[in-house]
Amino acid sequence: MSELHETVETNRETFAPGASPTAQQSDSSSATGTGKYVYCIIREEHQRDFGKIGIGSHGRVYTVHHGDLAAVVSDTPIVIYDPTRENVLAHEFVNETVMREFTVIPMSFGTVFRSEEDVSELLRSTYQAFTDVLDKMRDKIEFGLKILWDRDKVVANIENENDEIRRLKDEITRNAASSTYFARMQLGRLIEAALEETSNRYVSEVHEALKPVAVASRSNKVIGDRMILNAAFLVDRARSEEFDERVRDVSRKYEDLLTFKYTGPWPPYNFVNIKLKLEKAS
């Protein structure tokens, strides 16, 4: 399974002074005017209105156009948005709503432009790049899959299957009083090596099972000691039910040892990277 990752870059200075997609705080009193909050890019020639589902005051979400490209936006004070749960969920909700009807290029949370003209200029200046990405992402959606394991159960399973580990553990147990520090250290190293091998095998088997029904996958950093897989899968919309069923089949196979956390469908967040190179505002 390939790892597909599309990048769109622009040098156009369009952000409000001080604003960025990774802003940490919000202060509506600092607003210097009305800007445009951009959620995603779609291919659409005609004006669309998605209703009052926008971020912040939940303003009207509509489209700004250049040719057959459109940015999905809502009016906003020119502020730095705090990535609170409420704000992030509102941002995601708009993208999920638009995604039901369109292929989307999702923008980063907190992307604020100063004016409609700036949004149109972004579409004009990156028209070909956006068009190429939309072609490649056409009718594709993303699913997230995290896998966690019960370490104690996995270790017990390893001890039952690995003769060397089982013999050494039995020897240490029988001779608890005289067992050497070296023997215990050796057992620990054997178990850790077996855990790593087992984790890699589980992850490989899951990827192999999902490979026939996915276009691409991307592995992200695992979080905590229990997680062994944190991955995103790009799937053709027409095969989403087939992908769902394949995930269910794999999860049933490992239900005694592994916990599957399956999310989606999402816009292709992990497969499109929008890099806006900011310049100092005049």
KANORJO-V847410 format. One record per residue. N is the residue number from 1. PHI is phi in radians with two decimals (NA if undefined). OMEGA is omega in radians with two decimals (* if undefined). BURIAL is 1 if it has 24 or more other ideal C-beta (glycine too) atoms within 12 Angstrom, else 0. Layout:
((N	PHI	OMEGA	BURIAL) (N	PHI	OMEGA	BURIAL))
//
This chain:
((1	NA	-3.09	0) (2	-1.38	3.06	0) (3	-1.92	-3.07	0) (4	-1.64	-3.12	1) (5	-2.57	-3.09	1) (6	-1.73	-3.13	1) (7	-2.13	3.04	0) (8	-2.11	-3.13	1) (9	-2.17	3.04	0) (10	-2.57	3.08	1) (11	-1.70	-3.07	0) (12	-1.12	3.10	1) (13	-1.50	-3.05	0) (14	-2.30	-3.11	1) (15	-1.35	3.01	1) (16	-1.14	3.12	1) (17	-0.95	3.10	0) (18	1.53	-3.10	0) (19	-1.52	3.09	1) (20	-2.75	-3.14	0) (21	-1.15	-3.12	1) (22	-2.01	-3.11	0) (23	-1.05	-3.07	1) (24	-1.87	-3.07	0) (25	-2.41	3.13	0) (26	-2.27	3.11	1) (27	-2.61	-3.06	0) (28	-1.09	3.13	0) (29	-1.22	-3.13	0) (30	-1.58	-3.09	0) (31	-1.04	3.13	1) (32	-1.92	-3.13	0) (33	2.83	3.14	0) (34	-1.82	3.11	0) (35	-1.97	-3.14	1) (36	-2.21	3.04	1) (37	-1.52	-3.06	1) (38	-1.85	-3.11	1) (39	-1.69	-3.05	1) (40	-2.89	3.09	1) (41	-2.03	3.12	1) (42	-2.36	3.01	1) (43	-1.75	-3.10	1) (44	-2.87	-3.10	1) (45	-1.52	-2.99	0) (46	-1.80	3.13	0) (47	-1.09	3.12	0) (48	-2.21	3.10	0) (49	-2.19	-3.08	0) (50	-1.76	3.08	1) (51	1.62	-3.09	0) (52	-1.53	-3.10	0) (53	-2.16	-3.01	1) (54	-1.33	-3.13	1) (55	-1.24	3.09	1) (56	1.33	-3.14	1) (57	-1.49	-3.12	0) (58	0.99	-3.13	0) (59	-1.27	-3.11	1) (60	-1.14	3.11	1) (61	-1.82	-3.04	1) (62	-2.55	-3.06	1) (63	-1.99	2.99	1) (64	-2.06	-2.88	1) (65	-2.10	2.81	1) (66	-2.55	-3.08	1) (67	1.06	-3.13	0) (68	-1.69	3.04	0) (69	-1.77	3.10	1) (70	-2.48	2.99	1) (71	-1.75	3.09	1) (72	-1.57	-2.97	1) (73	-2.39	2.88	1) (74	-2.47	3.11	1) (75	-1.23	-3.10	1) (76	-2.67	2.90	1) (77	-1.08	3.11	1) (78	-1.44	-3.09	1) (79	-2.35	3.02	1) (80	-1.69	-3.07	1) (81	-1.41	3.05	1) (82	-1.32	-3.12	0) (83	-1.35	3.06	0) (84	-1.28	3.12	0) (85	-1.00	-3.12	0) (86	-1.07	-3.12	0) (87	-1.15	-3.11	1) (88	-1.12	3.13	0) (89	-1.15	3.09	0) (90	-1.13	3.09	1) (91	-1.04	-3.11	1) (92	-1.17	-3.12	1) (93	-1.09	3.10	1) (94	-1.07	-3.13	1) (95	-1.09	3.13	1) (96	-1.16	3.12	1) (97	-1.13	-3.13	1) (98	-1.16	-3.09	1) (99	-1.09	3.14	1) (100	-1.08	-3.07	0) (101	-2.03	-3.02	0) (102	-2.25	2.85	1) (103	-1.33	-3.06	1) (104	-2.11	2.88	1) (105	-1.83	-3.07	1) (106	-1.27	3.05	1) (107	-1.67	3.13	1) (108	-1.15	3.06	1) (109	-1.01	3.06	1) (110	1.50	-3.11	1) (111	-1.41	-3.08	1) (112	-2.10	3.07	1) (113	-1.85	-3.04	1) (114	-1.33	-3.04	1) (115	-2.75	3.07	1) (116	-1.11	3.12	1) (117	-1.10	3.11	0) (118	-1.14	3.10	1) (119	-1.13	3.11	1) (120	-1.07	3.13	1) (121	-1.16	3.05	1) (122	-1.02	-3.14	1) (123	-1.10	-3.13	1) (124	-1.18	-3.03	0) (125	-1.29	3.14	0) (126	-2.05	-3.04	1) (127	-0.96	-3.07	1) (128	-1.17	3.14	0) (129	-1.12	3.11	1) (130	-1.10	3.14	1) (131	-1.08	3.13	1) (132	-1.08	-3.13	0) (133	-1.16	3.12	1) (134	-1.07	3.09	1) (135	-1.11	-3.10	0) (136	-1.26	-3.12	1) (137	-1.65	-3.07	1) (138	-0.98	3.09	0) (139	1.01	3.09	0) (140	-2.05	-3.13	1) (141	-2.30	-3.07	1) (142	-1.99	3.00	1) (143	-2.16	3.09	1) (144	-1.84	3.11	1) (145	-2.43	3.02	1) (146	-1.99	3.11	1) (147	-2.13	3.09	1) (148	-2.06	3.10	1) (149	-2.17	3.02	1) (150	-1.60	-3.00	0) (151	-1.01	-3.11	1) (152	-1.10	3.13	0) (153	-1.17	3.14	0) (154	-1.16	3.12	1) (155	-1.08	3.11	1) (156	-1.06	3.12	0) (157	-1.15	3.11	1) (158	-1.10	-3.13	1) (159	-1.09	3.12	1) (160	-1.27	-3.04	0) (161	-1.67	-3.04	0) (162	-1.73	-3.07	0) (163	-1.07	-3.10	0) (164	-1.10	3.13	0) (165	-1.14	-3.13	1) (166	-1.11	-3.14	0) (167	-1.11	-3.12	0) (168	-1.14	3.12	1) (169	-1.14	3.12	1) (170	-1.09	3.14	0) (171	-1.12	3.13	0) (172	-1.13	-3.13	1) (173	-1.16	-3.13	0) (174	-1.19	-3.09	0) (175	-2.03	-3.05	0) (176	-1.01	-3.08	0) (177	-1.23	-3.06	0) (178	-1.83	-3.11	0) (179	-1.04	-3.07	0) (180	-1.51	3.06	0) (181	-1.02	-3.13	0) (182	-1.08	-3.12	0) (183	-1.11	3.12	0) (184	-1.18	3.08	0) (185	-1.12	3.11	0) (186	-1.08	3.11	0) (187	-1.08	3.13	1) (188	-1.06	3.13	0) (189	-1.14	3.14	0) (190	-1.11	-3.14	1) (191	-1.16	-3.14	1) (192	-1.10	3.11	0) (193	-1.12	3.13	0) (194	-1.17	3.09	1) (195	-1.11	3.12	1) (196	-1.08	3.13	0) (197	-1.11	3.14	0) (198	-1.15	3.11	1) (199	-1.04	3.13	1) (200	-1.07	-3.14	0) (201	-1.18	3.11	1) (202	-1.03	-3.11	1) (203	-1.08	3.13	1) (204	-1.10	-3.13	0) (205	-1.16	3.10	0) (206	-1.14	3.12	1) (207	-1.06	3.14	1) (208	-1.12	3.14	0) (209	-1.21	-3.08	1) (210	-1.60	-3.07	1) (211	-0.94	-3.09	0) (212	-1.15	-3.07	0) (213	-2.00	3.12	1) (214	-2.20	3.10	1) (215	-1.38	-3.10	1) (216	-2.78	3.07	1) (217	-2.44	3.07	1) (218	-2.47	3.12	1) (219	-1.63	3.08	1) (220	-1.88	-3.10	0) (221	-1.12	3.09	0) (222	-1.32	-3.06	0) (223	-2.09	3.10	0) (224	1.46	-3.08	0) (225	-1.40	-3.06	0) (226	-1.49	-3.06	0) (227	-1.41	3.09	1) (228	-2.00	3.11	1) (229	-2.56	3.04	1) (230	-2.41	-2.96	1) (231	-2.30	3.02	1) (232	-2.10	-3.12	1) (233	-2.19	3.07	1) (234	-1.64	-2.99	1) (235	-2.32	3.00	1) (236	-1.11	-3.10	1) (237	-0.93	-3.11	1) (238	-1.16	-3.11	0) (239	-1.90	-3.06	0) (240	-1.13	3.13	1) (241	-1.16	3.09	0) (242	-1.13	3.10	0) (243	-1.14	3.09	1) (244	-0.94	-3.09	1) (245	-1.13	3.13	0) (246	-1.15	3.09	1) (247	-1.10	3.12	1) (248	-1.08	3.14	0) (249	-1.08	-3.12	0) (250	-1.16	-3.12	1) (251	-1.13	3.11	1) (252	-1.15	-3.14	0) (253	-1.05	-3.06	0) (254	-1.96	-2.97	1) (255	-1.07	-3.14	0) (256	-1.39	-3.04	0) (257	-2.08	-2.99	1) (258	-2.13	3.04	1) (259	-1.96	-3.12	0) (260	-1.76	3.05	1) (261	-1.98	-2.96	0) (262	-1.97	-3.10	1) (263	-2.28	3.10	0) (264	2.23	0.09	1) (265	-1.37	3.12	1) (266	-2.19	2.88	1) (267	-1.07	-3.06	1) (268	-1.33	-3.10	1) (269	-0.99	-3.04	1) (270	-1.47	-3.05	1) (271	-2.08	3.07	1) (272	-2.28	-3.11	1) (273	-2.13	3.14	0) (274	-1.64	3.12	1) (275	-1.92	3.09	0) (276	-1.77	-3.12	1) (277	-1.48	-3.03	0) (278	-1.46	3.03	1) (279	-2.07	-3.13	0) (280	-1.07	-3.14	0) (281	-1.25	3.13	0) (282	-1.51	*	0))
//
